[in-house]
């Protein structure tokens, strides 16, 4: 029997996932965007309309499911995601979890950590949202999102990794992670497994920030999956070019079995909450392909030109997400 995945419109079978993008953001705001409401006002209708347009563009390339990896403190709104899903016909999986310390909102749980209550409260939050839904919406997350800093997992971040592993152990929900610039991946996997997480239900994300294939292999040796999920995001600090991503993927695919452990996505931010960033012209040119259709219009065709088979692409975009969710 197929496993079940919680989407924002209700549970589906893993057999219904189809072609899946495992890490995108229909809308996202760095914590603090709420304080810029005078010049960055929130327009719900405009955000939903723009998100529907993005979902429909992905759907035109065969995408059936998108995992929205927006953490709890970065503008996650399950009811807006439900409206986007209903209007576009794209299945959306939302997340429960918090961002890494440097770009997240650590003050709330760091204060509670000083009182000695934070870790139990985080675990309680994960379990409540997974079992009963987010707030009063009844919408249940389908993944736990965890994140760590560059070259370290801070004490603050470790609380979420420990409690996320416990929640995964109890509920079976997959874990997806953020690695800052592709660092701390083996350490993330080791910590999660030590706390009882099932490696087959862990996807270590943003690994395309690291251009050393042996580092990827060291992570895969832990039994987890990895994601090249910032495709098209290049030219800014810590981001390699897509050309580097081709090289690493092709190297990894030489090893039997690795195709079964790699997933692909973009980490696009399709609507910025607050005032949208103004990119310098040179950076804007480098980011021209950072959009939800880039995989299908450019990246996958180039992979195929360089020897990657249609079967391998299907494995990375269809079969591997299905396996991660227990199918």
C-alpha positions in Angstrom: 0.0 0.0 0.0 1.3 3.5 -0.9 2.1 5.9 1.9 0.2 9.2 2.4 1.5 12.7 1.9 -0.1 15.7 3.5 -0.7 18.5 1.0 -2.4 21.9 1.7 -5.6 20.5 0.2 -5.5 17.2 2.1 -3.7 13.9 2.1 -2.8 12.1 -1.2 -1.1 8.8 -2.0 2.6 8.9 -2.8 1.5 7.5 -6.2 -0.2 10.8 -6.9 2.9 12.9 -6.3 4.2 12.7 -9.9 6.9 15.1 -11.0 7.9 16.9 -7.9 10.0 20.0 -7.2 11.3 19.4 -3.6 12.3 22.9 -2.6 10.7 26.2 -3.7 9.1 29.2 -2.1 5.9 30.7 -3.6 6.4 33.7 -1.2 9.1 34.3 1.4 10.2 37.1 3.7 13.2 37.4 5.9 12.1 37.9 9.5 11.7 41.6 10.1 9.8 42.2 6.8 6.7 42.8 8.9 8.3 46.0 10.2 8.7 47.4 6.7 4.9 47.5 6.1 4.8 51.2 5.2 6.9 50.8 2.1 6.5 47.1 1.7 2.7 46.6 2.3 1.2 43.2 2.1 -1.3 42.6 -0.8 -2.8 39.2 -0.4 -4.6 39.2 -3.7 -1.4 40.2 -5.6 0.7 37.5 -3.8 -1.8 34.8 -4.6 -2.1 35.9 -8.2 1.6 35.9 -8.8 2.0 32.5 -7.0 -0.8 31.0 -9.2 1.0 32.2 -12.3 4.3 30.6 -11.1 2.4 27.3 -10.3 0.8 27.2 -13.7 4.2 27.8 -15.4 5.6 24.8 -13.6 2.5 22.7 -14.4 2.9 23.4 -18.1 6.2 21.5 -17.8 4.6 18.5 -16.2 5.1 19.4 -12.5 2.4 17.9 -10.3 3.7 18.7 -6.9 5.8 21.5 -5.3 7.2 21.4 -1.8 7.1 24.9 -0.4 10.0 25.0 2.1 9.2 28.3 3.7 9.9 28.1 7.4 7.4 29.1 10.0 8.9 32.6 10.7 9.5 33.5 7.1 6.0 34.2 5.9 4.6 30.6 5.8 0.8 30.9 5.1 -0.9 27.6 4.5 -4.2 29.1 3.7 -2.7 31.2 0.9 -0.9 28.1 -0.4 -4.2 26.2 -0.4 -5.8 28.9 -2.5 -2.8 28.8 -4.9 -3.1 25.0 -5.1 -6.9 25.1 -5.7 -6.6 27.7 -8.4 -3.6 26.2 -10.2 -4.3 22.5 -9.8 -0.7 22.0 -8.6 -0.4 20.0 -5.4 1.6 21.9 -2.7 3.3 20.5 0.4 4.0 23.0 3.1 6.6 22.8 5.9 6.9 23.0 9.6 10.3 24.3 10.9 12.5 27.3 11.5 15.3 28.9 9.5 19.0 28.9 10.4 20.1 31.2 13.2 21.9 33.9 11.0 18.9 34.6 8.8 16.0 33.3 11.0 14.2 34.7 14.0 16.1 33.2 16.9 15.1 35.6 19.7 11.8 33.9 20.5 13.1 30.4 21.2 16.5 31.6 22.5 14.6 33.4 25.2 12.6 30.3 25.9 15.8 28.3 25.8 17.2 30.5 28.6 14.1 29.5 30.7 14.8 25.8 30.0 11.6 25.1 28.1 12.5 25.6 24.4 13.3 22.1 23.3 10.2 20.5 24.6 8.1 23.3 23.2 9.6 22.9 19.7 8.9 19.2 19.8 5.4 19.9 20.9 4.9 22.4 18.1 6.2 20.0 15.4 3.9 17.2 16.7 0.8 19.4 17.0 1.2 20.8 13.5 1.8 17.4 12.0 -1.1 15.7 13.8 -3.7 18.5 14.0 -2.7 21.2 11.6 -1.1 24.6 11.6 -2.9 27.1 13.9 -6.6 26.8 13.3 -6.4 26.0 9.6 -6.5 22.2 9.8 -3.8 22.2 7.1 -1.0 19.8 8.0 2.6 20.1 6.9 4.1 17.4 4.8 7.8 17.9 5.7 9.9 19.2 8.6 12.3 21.9 7.4 15.6 22.2 9.3 18.6 24.5 8.7 22.2 25.0 9.8 24.8 27.8 9.5 28.0 27.8 7.4 30.6 25.5 8.8 28.6 24.9 12.1 25.4 23.7 13.6 24.8 26.2 16.4 23.3 25.3 19.8 20.1 27.1 18.7 19.9 25.1 15.4 20.7 21.8 17.2 17.5 22.1 19.2 15.5 21.9 16.0 17.6 19.0 14.6 17.1 17.0 17.8 13.4 17.7 18.0 12.8 17.3 14.3 14.4 13.9 14.4 12.2 12.9 17.3 9.1 14.1 15.5 10.2 12.3 12.3 10.7 9.1 14.3 7.2 9.4 15.8 5.3 10.5 12.7 7.3 9.2 9.7 7.2 12.7 8.1 10.2 13.4 5.9 12.9 16.0 6.8 14.4 18.4 4.3 17.3 20.6 5.3 19.1 23.8 4.4 22.9 23.6 4.4 24.5 27.1 4.2 26.8 27.0 1.1 26.7 23.2 1.1 28.5 22.9 4.5 27.7 20.6 7.5 25.9 18.0 5.4 27.5 14.8 6.8 27.2 16.4 10.3 23.5 17.1 9.7 22.9 13.5 8.6 24.9 12.1 11.5 23.1 14.1 14.1 19.6 13.3 12.7 20.3 9.6 12.5 21.8 9.6 16.0 18.6 11.1 17.3 16.5 8.3 15.6 15.6 9.8 12.2 15.3 7.3 9.3 18.0 8.1 6.7 15.6 7.1 3.9 13.3 10.0 5.0 16.0 12.7 5.1 16.9 15.0 2.2 20.0 17.1 2.8 19.4 20.3 0.8 21.4 22.9 -1.0 24.2 20.5 -1.6 24.9 22.2 -5.0 26.6 24.9 -2.9 29.5 22.4 -2.6 31.5 21.5 -5.8 33.4 18.6 -4.3 31.9 15.3 -5.5 33.6 13.4 -2.7 31.9 15.6 -0.1 28.6 14.6 -1.6 29.6 10.9 -1.6 30.6 11.2 2.1 27.1 12.5 2.8 25.4 9.8 0.7 27.3 7.2 2.7 25.1 8.1 5.7 22.1 6.7 3.7 20.3 10.0 3.2 19.3 11.7 -0.1 20.8 14.9 -1.3 19.4 17.8 -3.3 20.7 20.0 -6.0 18.0 22.5 -5.3 19.3 25.9 -6.0 19.7 25.5 -9.7 19.8 28.8 -11.4 20.8 30.6 -8.3 24.4 31.6 -9.1 26.8 34.5 -8.9 26.1 35.6 -5.3 28.3 34.8 -2.3 28.7 31.0 -1.8 26.7 30.1 -4.9 28.6 28.2 -7.7 27.6 28.5 -11.3 25.2 26.1 -13.0 28.2 24.8 -15.0 29.7 23.6 -11.8 26.5 21.8 -10.9 26.5 19.9 -14.2 30.1 18.7 -13.4 29.2 17.5 -10.0 26.0 15.7 -11.0 27.7 14.0 -13.9 30.5 12.8 -11.6 28.1 11.5 -9.0 25.9 9.7 -11.6 28.9 7.6 -12.7 28.4 5.6 -9.4 25.8 3.0 -9.5 22.8 3.8 -7.2 23.5 7.5 -6.8 20.7 8.5 -9.2 18.4 7.0 -6.6 19.5 9.5 -4.0 19.6 12.9 -5.9 16.7 15.4 -6.2 16.5 18.6 -8.2 14.8 22.0 -7.6 15.5 25.7 -7.7 14.8 27.3 -4.2 13.1 30.1 -6.1 11.5 33.0 -4.2 8.7 33.9 -6.5 7.3 36.8 -4.3 9.3 38.6 -1.8 7.4 39.7 1.3 8.1 43.3 2.3 10.0 45.4 -0.3 11.4 43.2 -3.0 15.2 43.4 -3.3 16.7 45.6 -6.0 19.4 43.6 -7.8 22.4 45.3 -9.4 22.3 44.9 -13.2 25.2 42.4 -13.3 23.7 40.2 -10.6 20.3 40.4 -12.2 21.9 39.0 -15.4 23.4 36.1 -13.5 20.1 35.3 -11.9 18.1 35.5 -15.1 17.5 31.7 -15.0 16.5 31.6 -11.4 12.9 30.7 -12.1 10.7 27.7 -11.6 10.9 26.6 -15.3 14.7 26.7 -15.6 15.2 23.0 -15.0 12.9 22.1 -17.9 13.9 24.8 -20.3 17.7 24.7 -19.8 19.2 22.5 -17.1 17.8 19.1 -17.9 18.2 19.5 -21.7 21.9 20.3 -21.0 22.2 17.2 -18.7 20.8 15.0 -21.5 23.2 16.5 -24.0 26.0 15.4 -21.7 24.8 11.9 -21.3 22.2 11.8 -18.6 19.3 9.5 -19.6 15.6 10.3 -19.4 15.3 7.4 -17.0 17.8 9.1 -14.6 15.9 12.4 -14.9 12.6 10.6 -14.1 14.3 8.9 -11.1 15.5 12.3 -9.7 12.2 14.2 -10.2 9.6 11.5 -9.8 10.8 8.3 -8.1 13.1 9.8 -5.5 10.5 12.2 -4.0 8.1 9.4 -3.9 10.6 7.2 -2.0 11.4 10.1 0.4 7.7 10.2 1.3 7.6 6.5 1.9 6.3 5.3 -1.4 
